[in-house]
Amino acid sequence: MNIKKLTTLGILCALAIVANLVISFPIIPSVAFLKYDPKDIIIIIGGFIYGPFSAMLMSLLTSIIEVLYRNAGGNILIDVLMNVISTCSLACIAAYYYKKDHSKKGAIKGLVIGGIVSVTAMCLWNYIITPIYYGMPRDVVAAMIIPGILPFNLIKNAINVLIVIYLYKPLVNLLRRNNLANSDEGKVGLAFIIFVAFIIITIILLFLVQYGIIG
């Protein structure tokens, strides 16, 4: 990883962290513990520039910093895991498809597929993790999915996708004018394999929960 790429990723991570700390609010009152913040927008743009592996690294770094800053007695590992799954299921998949088809059509296709995967993953992972994290009965969490968790993630991802489509070109052009951004085609396969693994793990955990093997 060269100095220019490190510098640009550092700038983007800083922007994502600032955006997260300045803007954070609930969207759906019934699931007020789920809060929207715009950091994913910056991470997706980083993924479009440098590929899904870089988006994954940005997600991990910003999630760790966010959780260390905001965590108040929660489970740090679970907080980071949920943050990374939420962000990467959109950002890495979007970046993967954009690298395959480096056009507006490819970007929109990646964002739509990533958005669908992200919404699905977060509904499943909230069903699995929220009862453990908050000590709620699982049937209470299940009752929150359709009226709360699902619309929250739909709205969150729709906002992120629309802003990325609007903001990507101006921000990339600004970075390029300052000699801070060149595309990077590497590591696409690795990131995609990791997120296929995430999907498989999600299915396995859901199966274990359904059959009472884990709480």
Phi and psi in degrees as a GROMACS rama.xvg file:
@    title "Ramachandran Plot"
@    xaxis  label "Phi"
@    yaxis  label "Psi"
@TYPE xy
-82.2656  170.244  ASN-2
-62.7713  -40.3968  ILE-3
-61.4785  -44.6794  LYS-4
-65.0188  -43.8371  LYS-5
-59.5072  -42.0656  LEU-6
-62.8465  -46.9466  THR-7
-64.6079  -44.7817  THR-8
-63.4618  -36.7062  LEU-9
-63.3205  -42.6336  GLY-10
-63.2281  -45.0192  ILE-11
-65.5515  -40.929  LEU-12
-61.8371  -42.1502  CYS-13
-62.1918  -43.3005  ALA-14
-61.5687  -41.8719  LEU-15
-64.3122  -41.8851  ALA-16
-66.0916  -44.6281  ILE-17
-61.2358  -44.9565  VAL-18
-58.8688  -41.0185  ALA-19
-65.8667  -40.1465  ASN-20
-75.4272  -31.0962  LEU-21
-84.8571  -37.8661  VAL-22
-119.771  113.295  ILE-23
-158.906  117.598  SER-24
-155.485  150.956  PHE-25
-72.9158  152.083  PRO-26
-107.431  -42.9687  ILE-27
-109.78  116.53  ILE-28
-56.7108  -33.319  PRO-29
-71.4213  -17.3556  SER-30
-128.96  58.1696  VAL-31
-64.71  -16.0648  ALA-32
-72.0599  -15.6221  PHE-33
-93.5977  120.04  LEU-34
-121.849  139.892  LYS-35
-82.9866  137.9  TYR-36
-144.742  156.093  ASP-37
-91.7079  13.8765  PRO-38
-62.7745  -30.8973  LYS-39
-61.35  -29.8302  ASP-40
-59.5687  -46.5775  ILE-41
-67.4569  -38.5117  ILE-42
-67.4705  -39.6132  ILE-43
-61.607  -43.4301  ILE-44
-62.1992  -41.7974  ILE-45
-59.3434  -39.3833  GLY-46
-66.702  -37.8123  GLY-47
-63.7535  -35.9992  PHE-48
-75.9977  -48.4733  ILE-49
-115.33  -1.7082  TYR-50
102.613  167.219  GLY-51
-65.3055  -31.211  PRO-52
-64.8841  -40.7833  PHE-53
-65.4684  -38.5136  SER-54
-60.8051  -39.4231  ALA-55
-63.7969  -44.933  MET-56
-62.5317  -43.0676  LEU-57
-61.3929  -42.8801  MET-58
-62.0818  -44.548  SER-59
-63.344  -46.6075  LEU-60
-63.8096  -49.521  LEU-61
-66.9706  -34.3507  THR-62
-66.433  -42.545  SER-63
-62.2537  -45.4332  ILE-64
-64.5792  -43.4664  ILE-65
-60.7651  -46.8343  GLU-66
-66.4139  -40.9569  VAL-67
-63.48  -34.3914  LEU-68
-76.5021  -43.4677  TYR-69
-94.3873  -23.5804  ARG-70
-60.2684  128.605  ASN-71
-127.502  73.1501  ALA-72
85.1245  5.67858  GLY-73
-81.2575  -177.96  GLY-74
-87.9048  109.348  ASN-75
-61.1889  -43.1895  ILE-76
-61.657  -45.0983  LEU-77
-66.2111  -41.9375  ILE-78
-59.0423  -46.9098  ASP-79
-64.6575  -44.2732  VAL-80
-58.1707  -48.0714  LEU-81
-65.7247  -38.6098  MET-82
-61.202  -47.2538  ASN-83
-66.377  -42.9457  VAL-84
-62.2286  -45.3941  ILE-85
-60.0199  -47.6189  SER-86
-72.5204  -48.4815  THR-87
-72.4386  -31.0061  CYS-88
-62.8761  -25.3916  SER-89
-92.5369  -55.0821  LEU-90
-65.861  -44.664  ALA-91
-71.8876  -38.7638  CYS-92
-68.3403  -41.9032  ILE-93
-60.5969  -44.6726  ALA-94
-65.3086  -37.5482  ALA-95
-60.279  -49.3283  TYR-96
-69.4799  -32.8576  TYR-97
-67.3848  -35.5134  TYR-98
-69.6945  -31.3111  LYS-99
-72.6271  -36.4942  LYS-100
-133.514  92.2276  ASP-101
-80.4336  70.2845  HIS-102
-149.489  170.79  SER-103
-60.9977  -38.2066  LYS-104
-61.5921  -43.8167  LYS-105
-64.3253  -39.1902  GLY-106
-64.3778  -46.5181  ALA-107
-65.082  -41.2373  ILE-108
-59.5058  -46.7141  LYS-109
-62.7707  -41.8626  GLY-110
-65.8042  -40.2508  LEU-111
-67.3268  -47.8697  VAL-112
-64.5013  -44.537  ILE-113
-61.1389  -39.5453  GLY-114
-62.5977  -43.0028  GLY-115
-63.694  -44.9769  ILE-116
-62.919  -42.4304  VAL-117
-63.3115  -46.2629  SER-118
-61.1009  -46.3123  VAL-119
-63.0378  -46.296  THR-120
-61.852  -41.5048  ALA-121
-73.5208  -31.1906  MET-122
-63.915  -45.0171  CYS-123
-67.1358  -45.3822  LEU-124
-70.8941  -33.3948  TRP-125
-66.616  -36.9372  ASN-126
-62.2792  -38.0977  TYR-127
-78.3632  -46.5959  ILE-128
-92.1281  -38.6487  ILE-129
-56.0046  -42.9624  THR-130
-60.0016  -35.6504  PRO-131
-72.2433  -44.0155  ILE-132
-69.7477  -45.8313  TYR-133
-99.883  -2.96857  TYR-134
68.8112  28.2111  GLY-135
-88.8657  151.582  MET-136
-63.2155  142.901  PRO-137
-64.039  -32.2309  ARG-138
-68.1845  -28.198  ASP-139
-67.2235  -43.4608  VAL-140
-65.6369  -41.8009  VAL-141
-58.2215  -37.4739  ALA-142
-69.8312  -18.9128  ALA-143
-83.896  -16.5102  MET-144
-63.0575  -55.0815  ILE-145
-68.5468  -48.3854  ILE-146
-80.4565  -16.4448  PRO-147
-127.702  -63.0906  GLY-148
-65.516  -44.3535  ILE-149
-62.5511  -53.8196  LEU-150
-63.6891  -35.2431  PRO-151
-56.5266  -50.2832  PHE-152
-70.4104  -32.7242  ASN-153
-63.2754  -48.0059  LEU-154
-65.0578  -46.2456  ILE-155
-56.5966  -49.253  LYS-156
-70.8319  -34.6149  ASN-157
-63.5331  -43.5213  ALA-158
-59.9964  -47.3771  ILE-159
-61.9224  -44.968  ASN-160
-62.4286  -46.7424  VAL-161
-64.3575  -40.8557  LEU-162
-69.9118  -38.4478  ILE-163
-60.4478  -45.4364  VAL-164
-58.7306  -38.9176  ILE-165
-77.438  -37.5597  TYR-166
-94.9582  -22.2361  LEU-167
-56.7378  -55.5329  TYR-168
-62.4863  -47.6053  LYS-169
-58.8826  -41.2876  PRO-170
-69.5638  -42.8636  LEU-171
-64.3903  -41.3939  VAL-172
-62.1842  -38.7294  ASN-173
-63.1688  -44.7901  LEU-174
-64.2312  -39.9158  LEU-175
-68.3844  -37.116  ARG-176
-62.611  -28.515  ARG-177
-96.5539  15.2062  ASN-178
57.7833  41.5007  ASN-179
-117.855  1.87998  LEU-180
-143.46  121.922  ALA-181
-133.263  143.037  ASN-182
-65.5138  150.474  SER-183
-131.896  119.077  ASP-184
-92.291  1.76251  GLU-185
-79.632  161.446  GLY-186
67.3649  18.0904  LYS-187
-64.4909  -46.0774  VAL-188
-60.5949  -44.4545  GLY-189
-60.504  -48.2292  LEU-190
-62.4586  -40.5195  ALA-191
-65.6329  -40.8552  PHE-192
-61.5385  -42.3247  ILE-193
-61.3185  -39.4977  ILE-194
-80.435  -22.816  PHE-195
-64.2103  -39.7231  VAL-196
-61.737  -40.1374  ALA-197
-58.6818  -42.8753  PHE-198
-63.4715  -43.7249  ILE-199
-62.459  -43.9677  ILE-200
-60.89  -41.9914  ILE-201
-58.4117  -46.2835  THR-202
-62.9901  -42.9633  ILE-203
-62.4708  -46.3762  ILE-204
-62.9429  -40.5626  LEU-205
-61.2652  -42.2613  LEU-206
-60.8773  -45.6105  PHE-207
-63.2711  -39.219  LEU-208
-66.6432  -46.3887  VAL-209
-58.7136  -36.3496  GLN-210
-97.687  13.8036  TYR-211
70.5505  16.8652  GLY-212
-74.1497  -35.2643  ILE-213
-122.882  154.191  ILE-214
